[in-house]
């Protein structure tokens, strides 16, 4: 078990933190407020704080450390942890890193605990959204996918310190795994990885090589362990690479939950998720059919991975989806499902999801504190700077969604 302590309401030293020499944060269960006195600004906040303590981390291997969670609703919890930086492109965010956390007992064994009301588990991710001017894209994206009936990890907003250093607003996110994907014990889960340099895609062509280990070209095996875990993907690949167009149209529904794939296709194109149609997704197998689950939705809602604005008229597809679109069944299903899901994609409904989280951050002074340390993000490749502007970004997202809705309406309503 984690060490659970009673939460200290009011101005207790054990739940007080210093943002900088002139700014203090007190995490309490009292009404949020901010005040100035004796040359200091003091914020009283209900937003949970997670403090990480440990040695210098890397992206290659986890290092031992400690995690302390200050949650006004649930108390204070402390436990050992193994931690590392996570991400590929986001590994360049040296000021505001993303983290992978593995909770541990004092003797180094796996420890499962519920943090911030999320499911009880030993693995979590802390995602800072540094390139996202709203800091909310991943949280809202996962929330929206669940709202249209899909499976996705849940997230909770918090603030993070690494030792004494303030790291700002983060989303604590459940690990994308069998449980978050809703996969039964006799099912399987695969992660679709970034496109290979040689272009091999086992979802559209035969790689001429049997799977070995935990990765098979552009697909990684998450569950179950062992070579038997590849069976469902091998069978699917064999069908994809051997079926002619007539056989594909006739038999594809034996392999895919077409309604789930239609919903995912509409979701990705509604929010302009440029990085989530051919990678940054999971393929879950329930023992009979495959269905998709998204991950890493920071390049969506009008921004690319490097924070540049995305094209509101771009269309996102893949070789497998192009093949599906040639079938009458899938084309008809897209129109049917769009009518059902369209309300969720309305600009006012999408921005309302952002505003709900933004208002919570604002009420607790977290947006101001984020701006103290992380007011601007400069991309390492474009060298362009993008300012933190939560409400201005939400307005931009609303305008982007209006254009996306026009595009989808013209495709699926007429």
ROMARBA-742978 format. One record per residue: residue number from 1; x, y, z of N, C-alpha, C in turn. Coordinates in steps of 0.1 Angstrom, whole numbers, plus 5000, padded with zeros to 4 digits. Example, Ala and Ser with C-alpha at 12.3 -4.5 7.8 and 13.67 -1.06 7.14 Angstrom:
<nodes>
 seq n.east n.north n.up ca.east ca.north ca.up c.east c.north c.up
   1   5132    4943 5078    5123     4955  5078   5132    4967 5078
   2   5128    4978 5071    5137     4989  5071   5129    5000 5079
</nodes>
This chain:
<nodes>
 seq n.east n.north n.up ca.east ca.north ca.up c.east c.north c.up
   1   5008    4988 5000    5000     5000  5000   5009    5013 5000
   2   5003    5023 4994    5010     5036  4995   5008    5041 5010
   3   5016    5050 5014    5015     5056  5027   5004    5067 5026
   4   4993    5065 5032    4981     5074  5031   4981    5083 5043
   5   4981    5096 5042    4981     5105  5053   4968    5114 5052
   6   4964    5119 5063    4952     5128  5063   4956    5141 5057
   7   4947    5146 5049    4950     5159  5042   4949    5170 5051
   8   4958    5180 5050    4958     5191  5059   4951    5203 5053
   9   4940    5207 5058    4933     5218  5053   4939    5231 5057
  10   4937    5242 5050    4943     5254  5053   4958    5256 5050
  11   4964    5265 5058    4978     5268  5055   4988    5259 5062
  12   4988    5246 5058    4998     5237  5064   5010    5236 5055
  13   5022    5235 5062    5035     5235  5055   5036    5223 5046
  14   5029    5212 5050    5031     5199  5042   5024    5199 5029
  15   5015    5209 5027    5008     5210  5014   5010    5224 5008
  16   5022    5230 5011    5025     5243  5005   5037    5241 4996
  17   5037    5248 4985    5048     5247  4975   5051    5261 4970
  18   5064    5262 4965    5068     5275  4960   5070    5274 4945
  19   5063    5283 4938    5064     5284  4923   5077    5291 4920
  20   5080    5302 4926    5092     5309  4925   5094    5317 4938
  21   5104    5326 4939    5106     5333  4951   5095    5342 4956
  22   5086    5346 4947    5076     5355  4951   5062    5349 4950
  23   5061    5336 4947    5048     5329  4945   5047    5316 4953
  24   5036    5315 4960    5034     5303  4969   5021    5297 4965
  25   5020    5283 4964    5008     5275  4962   5005    5267 4974
  26   4992    5268 4979    4988     5260  4990   4976    5252 4984
  27   4978    5239 4985    4967     5229  4980   4959    5226 4992
  28   4946    5229 4992    4937     5227  5003   4923    5223 4998
  29   4914    5220 5007    4900     5217  5004   4892    5229 5006
  30   4898    5241 5008    4890     5253  5010   4887    5260 4997
  31   4880    5271 4997    4876     5278  4985   4888    5284 4979
  32   4890    5281 4966    4902     5287  4959   4902    5302 4959
  33   4914    5308 4960    4915     5322  4960   4930    5326 4958
  34   4933    5338 4956    4946     5343  4955   4948    5356 4962
  35   4959    5359 4969    4961     5371  4976   4975    5375 4976
  36   4978    5388 4978    4991     5393  4978   4994    5400 4992
  37   5006    5397 4997    5010     5403  5009   5025    5400 5012
  38   5032    5410 5019    5046     5408  5022   5054    5405 5010
  39   5050    5411 4998    5058     5409  4986   5056    5395 4979
  40   5046    5387 4984    5044     5374  4979   5029    5373 4974
  41   5027    5365 4963    5014     5361  4959   5012    5347 4963
  42   5000    5345 4970    4997     5331  4975   4984    5327 4969
  43   4985    5315 4963    4973     5309  4956   4968    5297 4966
  44   4955    5297 4968    4949     5286  4975   4941    5278 4964
  45   4945    5266 4962    4940     5258  4951   4934    5244 4956
  46   4924    5240 4949    4918     5226  4951   4924    5216 4940
  47   4932    5221 4931    4937     5212  4921   4948    5203 4927
  48   4948    5190 4925    4958     5181  4930   4972    5185 4925
  49   4982    5182 4934    4996     5183  4930   5002    5169 4931
  50   5011    5166 4921    5019     5154  4922   5033    5158 4922
  51   5041    5154 4932    5055     5157  4933   5063    5144 4930
  52   5073    5146 4921    5082     5135  4918   5095    5138 4924
  53   5102    5129 4930    5115     5130  4935   5124    5119 4931
  54   5135    5122 4926    5144     5112  4921   5157    5118 4914
  55   5165    5109 4909    5177     5113  4902   5174    5118 4888
  56   5184    5122 4881    5182     5127  4867   5176    5115 4859
  57   5165    5118 4851    5159     5107  4844   5163    5107 4829
  58   5159    5096 4822    5162     5095  4808   5150    5089 4801
  59   5151    5088 4788    5140     5082  4780   5143    5067 4778
  60   5154    5062 4782    5158     5048  4779   5154    5038 4789
  61   5156    5042 4802    5153     5032  4813   5147    5040 4825
  62   5139    5033 4832    5133     5039  4844   5143    5040 4855
  63   5142    5050 4863    5150     5053  4874   5142    5053 4887
  64   5148    5048 4898    5140     5048  4911   5137    5062 4916
  65   5126    5064 4923    5123     5077  4928   5111    5075 4938
  66   5105    5086 4940    5093     5086  4949   5082    5096 4943
  67   5070    5092 4945    5059     5100  4941   5050    5103 4953
  68   5047    5116 4954    5038     5121  4965   5026    5128 4958
  69   5014    5123 4962    5002     5129  4956   4994    5137 4967
  70   4992    5150 4964    4984     5158  4973   4971    5161 4967
  71   4961    5154 4972    4947     5154  4966   4937    5159 4976
  72   4932    5171 4975    4922     5176  4985   4910    5167 4988
  73   4906    5159 4978    4895     5150  4979   4898    5137 4986
  74   4911    5133 4984    4914     5119  4988   4926    5118 4998
  75   4932    5129 5001    4943     5129  5010   4957    5129 5003
  76   4967    5126 5011    4981     5126  5007   4986    5111 5006
  77   4992    5108 4995    4997     5094  4993   5012    5095 4989
  78   5020    5086 4995    5034     5086  4991   5037    5071 4988
  79   5046    5069 4978    5051     5056  4975   5063    5057 4966
  80   5070    5046 4966    5082     5045  4957   5077    5044 4942
  81   5085    5047 4933    5081     5046  4919   5094    5045 4910
  82   5092    5039 4898    5102     5039  4888   5097    5049 4877
  83   5106    5058 4873    5101     5069  4864   5111    5070 4852
  84   5105    5075 4841    5114     5079  4830   5106    5089 4821
  85   5114    5096 4813    5108     5105  4803   5101    5097 4793
  86   5090    5102 4787    5083     5094  4776   5082    5103 4764
  87   5079    5097 4752    5077     5104  4740   5088    5103 4730
  88   5085    5107 4718    5095     5107  4707   5098    5122 4704
  89   5089    5128 4697    5091     5143  4694   5090    5151 4707
  90   5081    5147 4716    5080     5154  4729   5092    5153 4738
  91   5101    5143 4734    5113     5142  4742   5122    5155 4740
  92   5119    5163 4730    5126     5176  4728   5121    5187 4738
  93   5110    5184 4745    5104     5194  4754   5112    5194 4767
  94   5124    5199 4767    5133     5197  4778   5129    5205 4790
  95   5121    5216 4789    5116     5224  4800   5104    5218 4807
  96   5096    5211 4799    5084     5205  4804   5082    5191 4799
  97   5088    5181 4805    5088     5168  4800   5075    5160 4803
  98   5073    5150 4795    5063     5140  4798   5069    5128 4805
  99   5061    5121 4814    5067     5111  4823   5059    5098 4822
 100   5066    5087 4823    5060     5074  4826   5063    5070 4841
 101   5052    5066 4848    5053     5063  4862   5049    5048 4864
 102   5058    5041 4872    5055     5028  4876   5055    5028 4891
 103   5044    5026 4898    5043     5026  4912   5049    5013 4918
 104   5057    5014 4929    5064     5003  4935   5062    5003 4950
 105   5063    4991 4956    5063     4989  4970   5077    4992 4975
 106   5079    4993 4988    5093     4996  4993   5103    4986 4989
 107   5099    4973 4987    5109     4963  4982   5109    4961 4967
 108   5103    4971 4960    5105     4971  4945   5095    4963 4938
 109   5084    4958 4944    5074     4951  4937   5063    4960 4931
 110   5056    4955 4922    5045     4962  4915   5034    4966 4926
 111   5030    4979 4925    5020     4984  4934   5009    4990 4926
 112   4997    4986 4929    4985     4991  4922   4977    5000 4932
 113   4975    5013 4928    4968     5023  4935   4960    5031 4926
 114   4949    5037 4931    4941     5046  4924   4946    5060 4927
 115   4950    5068 4916    4955     5081  4918   4945    5091 4912
 116   4941    5101 4919    4932     5112  4915   4919    5106 4910
 117   4914    5095 4915    4901     5090  4912   4902    5081 4899
 118   4913    5079 4893    4914     5070  4881   4914    5056 4886
 119   4914    5047 4877    4913     5033  4880   4925    5028 4888
 120   4924    5018 4896    4935     5013  4904   4945    5006 4895
 121   4958    5011 4895    4968     5005  4886   4981    5009 4891
 122   4992    5003 4884    5005     5006  4888   5012    5015 4878
 123   5006    5016 4866    5013     5024  4855   5004    5036 4851
 124   5010    5048 4851    5004     5060  4847   5013    5068 4838
 125   5007    5078 4830    5015     5087  4823   5012    5101 4827
 126   5022    5110 4828    5020     5124  4831   5023    5132 4818
 127   5013    5138 4812    5015     5145  4799   5013    5160 4801
 128   5023    5168 4798    5023     5182  4800   5017    5191 4789
 129   5015    5185 4777    5009     5193  4766   5017    5206 4763
 130   5030    5206 4764    5038     5218  4763   5035    5225 4749
 131   5034    5217 4738    5032     5223  4725   5018    5227 4722
 132   5009    5225 4732    4995     5228  4730   4991    5241 4738
 133   4988    5251 4731    4985     5264  4738   4973    5263 4747
 134   4965    5253 4746    4954     5251  4756   4957    5242 4767
 135   4967    5233 4766    4971     5223  4775   4960    5212 4777
 136   4950    5212 4769    4938     5204  4772   4935    5194 4760
 137   4942    5194 4749    4938     5186  4738   4937    5171 4741
 138   4947    5166 4748    4947     5152  4751   4936    5148 4760
 139   4934    5156 4770    4923     5153  4780   4909    5153 4773
 140   4907    5164 4765    4894     5165  4758   4892    5155 4747
 141   4903    5152 4740    4902     5142  4729   4898    5129 4734
 142   4904    5124 4745    4901     5111  4750   4887    5111 4756
 143   4883    5122 4762    4869     5123  4767   4859    5123 4756
 144   4862    5130 4745    4852     5130  4734   4851    5116 4728
 145   4862    5109 4727    4861     5095  4721   4852    5086 4729
 146   4854    5087 4742    4846     5079  4751   4831    5083 4750
 147   4829    5097 4748    4815     5102  4747   4808    5096 4735
 148   4815    5093 4725    4808     5088  4713   4808    5072 4713
 149   4811    5067 4724    4809     5052  4726   4822    5044 4725
 150   4834    5050 4723    4846     5043  4722   4853    5040 4735
 151   4863    5032 4735    4871     5029  4747   4884    5038 4746
 152   4887    5044 4757    4899     5052  4758   4903    5054 4772
 153   4916    5056 4775    4921     5059  4789   4914    5071 4794
 154   4912    5072 4807    4907     5084  4814   4919    5093 4819
 155   4916    5105 4821    4927     5115  4825   4921    5124 4836
 156   4930    5129 4844    4927     5139  4855   4937    5150 4855
 157   4933    5162 4856    4942     5173  4856   4948    5175 4869
 158   4961    5180 4869    4968     5182  4882   4979    5192 4879
 159   4987    5195 4889    5000     5203  4887   5011    5194 4892
 160   5023    5196 4886    5034     5187  4889   5046    5195 4894
 161   5053    5189 4904    5066     5194  4908   5076    5183 4906
 162   5088    5186 4901    5099     5176  4901   5109    5181 4912
 163   5109    5175 4923    5116     5181  4934   5110    5194 4938
 164   5118    5204 4939    5113     5218  4942   5109    5226 4930
 165   5111    5220 4918    5108     5227  4906   5094    5225 4901
 166   5087    5237 4899    5074     5236  4893   5074    5233 4879
 167   5066    5223 4875    5065     5218  4861   5052    5222 4854
 168   5043    5227 4862    5030     5232  4856   5019    5223 4856
 169   5009    5226 4847    4997     5218  4845   5000    5205 4837
 170   4994    5194 4842    4996     5181  4835   4983    5174 4835
 171   4982    5164 4826    4971     5154  4827   4978    5141 4832
 172   4972    5136 4843    4976     5122  4847   4967    5113 4839
 173   4972    5104 4831    4965     5096  4822   4967    5081 4825
 174   4956    5073 4825    4957     5059  4826   4965    5053 4815
 175   4972    5042 4818    4980     5035  4808   4970    5029 4797
 176   4973    5031 4784    4965     5025  4774   4969    5010 4773
 177   4960    5001 4778    4962     4987  4779   4950    4979 4777
 178   4950    4967 4781    4939     4958  4779   4926    4963 4786
 179   4928    4968 4798    4917     4973  4806   4911    4986 4800
 180   4919    4995 4797    4913     5008  4791   4907    5005 4777
 181   4912    4995 4770    4906     4992  4757   4894    4982 4758
 182   4891    4977 4770    4880     4969  4772   4882    4955 4766
 183   4894    4950 4765    4897     4937  4759   4896    4926 4769
 184   4888    4916 4766    4887     4904  4775   4900    4897 4776
 185   4901    4888 4786    4914     4881  4789   4918    4872 4777
 186   4908    4867 4770    4911     4859  4758   4913    4867 4745
 187   4913    4880 4746    4915     4889  4735   4930    4893 4733
 188   4932    4904 4725    4946     4908  4722   4946    4923 4720
 189   4957    4929 4722    4958     4944  4720   4972    4947 4713
 190   4971    4955 4703    4983     4959  4695   4984    4974 4694
 191   4996    4979 4693    4998     4993  4691   5004    4995 4677
 192   4997    5004 4670    5002     5007  4656   5012    5019 4657
 193   5024    5016 4653    5036     5024  4655   5038    5034 4643
 194   5047    5043 4644    5050     5052  4633   5054    5045 4621
 195   5052    5051 4610    5056     5045  4597   5071    5042 4596
 196   5074    5030 4591    5088     5026  4590   5094    5033 4578
 197   5107    5035 4578    5115     5041  4567   5113    5033 4554
 198   5112    5019 4556    5111     5011  4544   5096    5010 4539
 199   5087    5017 4546    5073     5018  4542   5065    5005 4544
 200   5070    4995 4550    5063     4983  4553   5052    4985 4563
 201   5039    4981 4559    5028     4983  4567   5020    4970 4567
 202   5020    4963 4579    5014     4950  4579   4999    4951 4578
 203   4993    4963 4579    4979     4964  4577   4975    4966 4563
 204   4985    4966 4554    4981     4967  4540   4989    4958 4530
 205   5000    4952 4536    5008     4943  4527   5015    4933 4536
 206   5019    4922 4529    5026     4912  4536   5041    4915 4538
 207   5045    4915 4551    5059     4918  4553   5069    4907 4550
 208   5064    4895 4546    5073     4884  4542   5082    4880 4554
 209   5077    4881 4566    5085     4877  4577   5075    4874 4589
 210   5077    4863 4596    5068     4860  4607   5072    4870 4619
 211   5062    4873 4628    5065     4882  4639   5075    4875 4649
 212   5083    4884 4655    5092     4879  4665   5093    4889 4676
 213   5093    4885 4688    5094     4894  4699   5081    4902 4701
 214   5083    4915 4706    5072     4923  4709   5068    4933 4698
 215   5075    4933 4687    5072     4942  4676   5073    4934 4663
 216   5064    4938 4654    5063     4931  4640   5062    4943 4630
 217   5073    4947 4625    5073     4959  4616   5067    4971 4623
 218   5055    4976 4618    5050     4988  4624   5039    4985 4634
 219   5038    4973 4640    5029     4970  4650   5036    4964 4662
 220   5032    4969 4674    5038     4963  4686   5027    4955 4694
 221   5031    4945 4700    5021     4936  4708   5021    4941 4722
 222   5009    4944 4727    5008     4949  4741   5003    4937 4750
 223   4993    4929 4744    4987     4918  4752   4982    4908 4742
 224   4984    4895 4745    4990     4889  4757   5005    4887 4754
 225   5012    4882 4764    5026     4879  4762   5028    4866 4754
 226   5039    4864 4748    5042     4851  4741   5038    4852 4726
 227   5043    4843 4719    5041     4842  4704   5026    4840 4701
 228   5019    4834 4710    5004     4832  4707   4997    4845 4706
 229   5003    4856 4712    4996     4869  4712   4996    4875 4698
 230   5004    4869 4689    5004     4874  4675   4993    4867 4666
 231   4986    4857 4671    4977     4849  4663   4967    4858 4656
 232   4960    4866 4663    4949     4874  4657   4954    4884 4646
 233   4966    4890 4649    4972     4899  4639   4977    4891 4627
 234   4983    4879 4629    4987     4871  4618   4975    4867 4609
 235   4964    4863 4615    4953     4859  4607   4947    4871 4599
 236   4947    4883 4605    4942     4895  4599   4951    4899 4587
 237   4964    4898 4589    4973     4902  4579   4972    4892 4567
 238   4970    4880 4570    4969     4870  4559   4957    4872 4551
 239   4946    4877 4558    4934     4880  4550   4936    4892 4541
 240   4942    4903 4547    4944     4915  4540   4952    4914 4528
 241   4962    4905 4529    4972     4904  4518   4968    4894 4507
 242   4958    4885 4510    4954     4875  4501   4940    4878 4494
 243   4931    4886 4501    4918     4887  4496   4918    4897 4484
 244   4911    4893 4474    4908     4903  4463   4897    4912 4467
 245   4894    4922 4459    4884     4932  4463   4870    4926 4466
 246   4866    4916 4459    4853     4910  4461   4853    4903 4474
 247   4864    4895 4477    4865     4888  4489   4866    4897 4501
 248   4874    4908 4499    4875     4918  4510   4862    4924 4514
 249   4854    4928 4504    4841     4934  4507   4831    4924 4513
 250   4832    4912 4510    4823     4902  4515   4827    4897 4529
 251   4840    4896 4532    4844     4890  4544   4850    4899 4555
 252   4853    4912 4551    4860     4921  4561   4852    4922 4574
 253   4839    4921 4574    4832     4922  4586   4834    4910 4596
 254   4840    4900 4591    4844     4889  4600   4856    4892 4608
 255   4863    4902 4604    4875     4906  4611   4875    4919 4618
 256   4867    4929 4613    4866     4942  4619   4852    4945 4624
 257   4851    4952 4635    4838     4958  4640   4837    4971 4631
 258   4830    4970 4620    4829     4981  4611   4823    4993 4617
 259   4814    4992 4626    4808     5004  4632   4818    5011 4640
 260   4827    5004 4648    4837     5010  4656   4847    5017 4647
 261   4851    5010 4635    4860     5017  4626   4854    5029 4619
 262   4841    5028 4617    4835     5040  4611   4835    5052 4621
 263   4832    5049 4633    4832     5059  4644   4846    5065 4645
 264   4857    5057 4645    4870     5062  4646   4874    5070 4634
 265   4871    5066 4622    4873     5074  4610   4867    5088 4611
 266   4854    5088 4615    4847     5101  4617   4853    5109 4628
 267   4857    5103 4639    4863     5110  4650   4876    5117 4646
 268   4885    5109 4639    4898     5115  4635   4896    5126 4625
 269   4887    5125 4616    4885     5136  4606   4877    5147 4612
 270   4868    5145 4622    4861     5156  4628   4870    5165 4635
 271   4880    5160 4643    4888     5168  4651   4902    5171 4644
 272   4904    5166 4632    4916     5168  4624   4928    5162 4631
 273   4927    5149 4636    4938     5143  4643   4948    5137 4633
 274   4957    5145 4629    4966     5142  4617   4975    5131 4621
 275   4978    5128 4633    4988     5118  4637   4981    5105 4642
 276   4968    5103 4640    4961     5092  4646   4954    5083 4637
 277   4956    5084 4624    4949     5075  4614   4958    5063 4610
 278   4971    5065 4610    4981     5054  4607   4990    5051 4618
 279   4990    5058 4629    4998     5056  4641   4991    5062 4653
 280   4998    5061 4664    4992     5066  4677   4978    5061 4679
 281   4976    5048 4676    4963     5042  4679   4966    5027 4683
 282   4956    5021 4689    4957     5007  4693   4946    5000 4686
 283   4949    4987 4682    4939     4978  4677   4936    4968 4687
 284   4924    4968 4692    4920     4958  4702   4912    4947 4695
 285   4914    4935 4700    4907     4923  4695   4900    4916 4706
 286   4886    4915 4705    4878     4910  4716   4876    4895 4715
 287   4884    4888 4707    4882     4874  4706   4876    4870 4693
 288   4869    4880 4686    4863     4878  4674   4866    4889 4663
 289   4866    4902 4668    4868     4913  4658   4877    4923 4664
 290   4883    4931 4655    4892     4942  4659   4883    4955 4660
 291   4888    4964 4669    4882     4978  4670   4894    4987 4675
 292   4893    5000 4671    4904     5009  4674   4902    5017 4686
 293   4914    5022 4692    4914     5031  4703   4925    5041 4701
 294   4922    5054 4703    4932     5065  4701   4942    5067 4713
 295   4953    5073 4710    4962     5077  4720   4970    5089 4715
 296   4975    5097 4724    4984     5108  4720   4977    5118 4711
 297   4966    5125 4715    4958     5133  4707   4962    5148 4708
 298   4975    5151 4709    4980     5165  4710   4979    5171 4696
 299   4981    5163 4685    4981     5169  4672   4967    5168 4666
 300   4958    5176 4671    4944     5176  4668   4937    5189 4671
 301   4925    5190 4667    4917     5203  4670   4925    5215 4665
 302   4930    5214 4653    4936     5226  4646   4951    5228 4648
 303   4958    5219 4654    4972     5220  4656   4979    5207 4651
 304   4991    5209 4645    5000     5198  4642   5009    5194 4654
 305   5017    5184 4654    5025     5180  4665   5035    5191 4669
 306   5039    5200 4660    5048     5210  4663   5042    5224 4666
 307   5028    5223 4669    5020     5235  4673   5016    5244 4661
 308   5021    5241 4649    5017     5248  4638   5002    5246 4635
 309   4995    5256 4629    4981     5253  4626   4979    5243 4615
 310   4969    5234 4616    4967     5224  4606   4957    5229 4596
 311   4957    5222 4584    4948     5226  4573   4934    5221 4577
 312   4924    5231 4578    4910     5227  4581   4903    5219 4571
 313   4909    5219 4559    4903     5211  4548   4910    5198 4544
 314   4920    5195 4553    4927     5182  4550   4919    5170 4554
 315   4921    5159 4546    4914     5147  4549   4924    5136 4553
 316   4920    5128 4563    4930     5118  4568   4925    5104 4566
 317   4933    5096 4560    4930     5082  4556   4942    5074 4557
 318   4941    5061 4553    4952     5052  4553   4949    5041 4542
 319   4958    5033 4538    4956     5023  4528   4944    5013 4532
 320   4943    5010 4545    4933     5001  4549   4919    5008 4548
 321   4919    5020 4552    4906     5028  4551   4902    5030 4537
 322   4912    5033 4528    4909     5035  4514   4902    5022 4508
 323   4907    5011 4513    4901     4998  4508   4887    4997 4514
 324   4885    5001 4526    4872     5000  4532   4862    5009 4525
 325   4867    5021 4521    4858     5031  4515   4853    5026 4501
 326   4859    5016 4495    4855     5011  4482   4843    5001 4484
 327   4840    4997 4496    4829     4988  4499   4816    4996 4501
 328   4805    4991 4496    4793     4998  4498   4789    4998 4513
 329   4791    4987 4520    4787     4986  4534   4794    4996 4542
 330   4807    4998 4541    4814     5008  4549   4810    5022 4546
 331   4809    5025 4533    4805     5038  4528   4791    5042 4534
 332   4782    5033 4533    4768     5035  4538   4769    5037 4554
 333   4777    5029 4560    4778     5029  4575   4783    5043 4579
 334   4793    5049 4572    4798     5062  4576   4787    5072 4576
 335   4778    5072 4566    4767     5082  4566   4757    5079 4577
 336   4755    5067 4580    4746     5063  4591   4751    5068 4605
 337   4764    5065 4607    4770     5068  4620   4773    5083 4621
 338   4775    5090 4610    4777     5105  4611   4765    5112 4616
 339   4753    5107 4611    4741     5113  4616   4739    5111 4631
 340   4744    5100 4636    4742     5097  4651   4753    5105 4659
 341   4765    5107 4653    4776     5113  4661   4777    5128 4659
 342   4770    5133 4649    4773     5147  4645   4771    5157 4656
 343   4762    5155 4665    4759     5164  4676   4772    5166 4685
 344   4779    5155 4687    4791     5155  4695   4802    5163 4689
 345   4802    5165 4676    4812     5172  4669   4808    5187 4666
 346   4797    5191 4671    4793     5205  4669   4803    5214 4676
 347   4807    5225 4670    4817     5234  4676   4813    5238 4690
 348   4801    5242 4693    4797     5246  4706   4798    5235 4716
 349   4796    5222 4712    4797     5211  4721   4812    5207 4724
 350   4820    5209 4714    4834     5206  4716   4841    5217 4725
 351   4838    5229 4722    4844     5240  4730   4839    5240 4744
 352   4826    5235 4746    4821     5234  4760   4829    5224 4768
 353   4834    5213 4761    4843     5204  4768   4856    5210 4772
 354   4862    5218 4763    4874     5225  4767   4872    5236 4778
 355   4861    5243 4777    4858     5253  4786   4855    5248 4800
 356   4849    5236 4801    4847     5230  4815   4860    5228 4822
 357   4870    5223 4815    4883     5220  4821   4891    5233 4823
 358   4890    5242 4813    4897     5255  4815   4891    5263 4826
 359   4878    5263 4828    4872     5271  4839   4877    5265 4853
 360   4879    5252 4853    4884     5246  4866   4898    5250 4869
 361   4906    5250 4858    4920     5255  4860   4920    5270 4864
 362   4912    5277 4857    4912     5292  4860   4907    5295 4874
 363   4897    5288 4878    4892     5290  4892   4902    5287 4902
 364   4911    5278 4899    4922     5275  4909   4935    5282 4907
 365   4935    5291 4897    4947     5299  4895   4958    5292 4887
 366   4955    5280 4882    4965     5272  4876   4970    5277 4862
 367   4961    5284 4855    4965     5290  4842   4975    5301 4844
 368   4973    5309 4855    4982     5320  4858   4996    5314 4862
 369   4995    5303 4870    5008     5297  4875   5015    5291 4863
 370   5008    5284 4854    5014     5279  4842   5021    5290 4834
 371   5015    5301 4833    5021     5312  4826   5033    5318 4832
 372   5035    5317 4845    5047     5322  4852   5059    5315 4847
 373   5058    5301 4845    5070     5293  4841   5070    5289 4826
 374   5058    5288 4820    5057     5282  4807   5048    5290 4798
 375   5051    5303 4797    5043     5312  4789   5044    5310 4774
 376   5055    5305 4770    5058     5303  4755   5065    5290 4752
 377   5061    5284 4741    5067     5272  4736   5074    5275 4723
 378   5087    5272 4722    5094     5274  4709   5098    5260 4704
 379   5093    5257 4692    5095     5244  4686   5110    5243 4681
 380   5115    5231 4683    5129     5229  4680   5132    5228 4665
 381   5122    5224 4657    5124     5223  4643   5120    5236 4635
 382   5109    5242 4639    5104     5254  4631   5110    5266 4637
 383   5115    5266 4650    5119     5277  4657   5109    5288 4659
 384   5096    5284 4657    5085     5293  4659   5080    5292 4674
 385   5076    5304 4679    5071     5304  4693   5056    5305 4693
 386   5050    5298 4702    5036     5298  4704   5033    5301 4719
 387   5024    5310 4722    5021     5315  4735   5010    5307 4741
 388   5011    5305 4755    5000     5299  4762   4989    5309 4762
 389   4977    5304 4757    4965     5312  4756   4953    5303 4756
 390   4949    5299 4768    4939     5288  4769   4926    5292 4763
 391   4921    5304 4767    4907     5308  4761   4908    5312 4747
 392   4919    5319 4743    4921     5323  4729   4922    5310 4720
 393   4928    5300 4726    4930     5288  4718   4916    5280 4717
 394   4908    5281 4727    4895     5275  4726   4886    5282 4716
 395   4888    5295 4715    4881     5302  4704   4885    5297 4690
 396   4899    5296 4689    4904     5291  4676   4899    5277 4673
 397   4898    5268 4683    4894     5255  4681   4879    5255 4677
 398   4871    5264 4682    4857     5265  4678   4856    5269 4663
 399   4865    5278 4659    4865     5282  4644   4869    5270 4636
 400   4879    5263 4640    4884     5251  4633   4873    5241 4632
 401   4866    5238 4643    4856     5228  4642   4844    5232 4633
 402   4842    5245 4632    4831     5249  4622   4835    5245 4608
 403   4848    5247 4604    4852     5243  4591   4853    5228 4589
 404   4856    5221 4600    4856     5206  4599   4842    5201 4597
 405   4833    5207 4604    4819     5202  4603   4813    5205 4589
 406   4817    5216 4583    4813     5219  4569   4818    5208 4560
 407   4831    5204 4562    4837     5194  4554   4830    5181 4555
 408   4827    5177 4568    4821     5164  4570   4806    5164 4565
 409   4799    5175 4567    4785     5176  4563   4785    5174 4547
 410   4794    5181 4540    4794     5180  4526   4797    5166 4521
 411   4804    5158 4529    4808     5144  4525   4797    5134 4529
 412   4791    5136 4541    4783     5125  4546   4768    5128 4548
 413   4764    5141 4545    4750     5144  4547   4743    5146 4533
 414   4751    5147 4523    4745     5150  4510   4749    5140 4499
</nodes>
